[in-house]
Amino acid sequence: INNGARFTTYAIGGEASGEICLNGAAARLAAKGDAIMVLSYCYVEDDEAHNFTPKLVYVDAKNAITESKPAVEAIPF
């Protein structure tokens, strides 16, 4: 959000510390303290897809989850 850079990288699960750590080439695109948006996705099998609900997760300044809701409900139609 701070600089408008868009990049694609991968995620590795870590401790529930609230920290986001960018490594490699992605690390050059953001600085400590920058606000970023994270979009993640997963692959699901056909039988799972019918019951799968994408979520929007909102966090505070310390990356603690403040709200989570189904993405479809968040989009006004």
N, C-alpha and C positions, 0 to 999 in steps of 0.2 A: 504494500500500500504506500509506503514511504517514497519509493522511487519509480513505481510503475513497471518495474521489470517483471517479466513472466518467464517462468522456466519450469521444466519438467525434471523430476528427480524421483528417487525411491524413498521409501520409509522403512526404518528399522525400529521395532518396538524397544522401549527402554523403561527405565524406572518412572514411576508416576511422580516426577519432580516438577512438572509444569514447564520444563525447559524444552525448547526446540533447538536442535543443533544442526546447522547446515555444514556439510563437509564437501570436500572436493571442489569441482567447478562451481557448484551452487553457492558455496560459501563466499564467493567473490561478488555475489549479487545482492547481498543484504548485510547489514551491520548489526552488531549487538544493540538491542533496544528498538530496532525497526518493528513496525507492525506488519504482519504478513497474513495472507489468507491461505488456508490449506484446503485443497480439494483432493479427496482420495476416492478411489473406486476399487471395486473387487469384481471378480468373475463369479457367477453363480450358475449352477446347473439348471437346466430347464425346469425340473420339478421344484427347485427352490425359488425360482424367479417369480412364480405366481404368488408367493407369500412374502416376498422380500420388499421391505419398505425403506427407501433411502431416508437419511436423517440429516437435519441441519443441527449443528452443535455450536452453541455460543459460549464464549469464555470471557472471563474478566481479565484485568491487567496482569494477573499472575497465572493465567491460563487454567484457572479452575472453572469447571463447567458450571454455567449459570442457568442454561436452558437447553433443552433438546426437544425437537419436535419433528414429526414427519415432514419431509420436504414437499410433498404434494399438497399438504394443507397450507403451507407457507406461500404458495404461488397463487395469486388471485386470478381466477378465470372469469 
